[in-house]
């Protein structure tokens, strides 16, 4: 389990490609490696990955076909950075909201609004995830626990667009401060919201 409170960013220093499979080697700072062991879970841009090798600061993670299909990690090249969160431990404070590290889809940056000391990003969300997004609800964006600002119909009429408002701490600690127009981010829907919406849909369908 993760909390959506990103602990920092780390550089991907190597990428090893195989057919529908790749390995990321990430340079993790010492503060993020404390107690880290092979088999541990670490979120990269919100994607739950398993440690497969540790060589000093260089930590390796394998990405399977489904991960490459559903997330933005398949487009990462050496020198780029990812948001990092270690798995939560029993008793840790949950500062964001409970997250699984299972990405449902990606969303594209469609608008950026800059203002002193803050930034608002708008994302276009595919139709399959649109029903789970509500104003003031939780959402995971590249592994960051955020509150949905506004929701509006998408420009193409398929799905919705939603905004998030970013404070200076989020901008400095995560990759969202450097996201540009048309960049893709990973989306995790709040599990509780998903369960409630799908339960209501099943109940209503059974009454028809």
C-alpha angles and dihedrals in degrees: 000000000000133000102214091243102126112216095204144297128285133195122244102226101178137021121194113197128206130160107301089340136085140176123220120206109201128191102228117194116238091253089062095045100058108130092353114155137178108277094033120132121241125174118228111193085339096309115126107231132175124234108243101173139008123202108167107293092347110096123181130215130181122224119204128209095266092051091051091049099047104036143051093244092091089068096050115119129192111283095035121109135227134202111256131206125168116220114273118254127219108278096023117137112256100222096169122020134293111282131180101201091240110131118213098191145321128265129205125231105243102168138017123198116191125199135160109293096353144060134207121208126193121205132193109226124200118249094250091066100034096092091061096057120090135166109271091011125127124261135171115230115183087336096309120126105230139167117239111242110189132352125206138163113277120254092248093047093244116109124337141281121230134185135218127195116222126206122209092261092057092045093052098041100044142043093253089088090067100040114125136197113296093015115139124233131190117250128207117182118221103264094219092051090049093051093048095048094046092046092052090048092052093048093049092046091052091055095055 
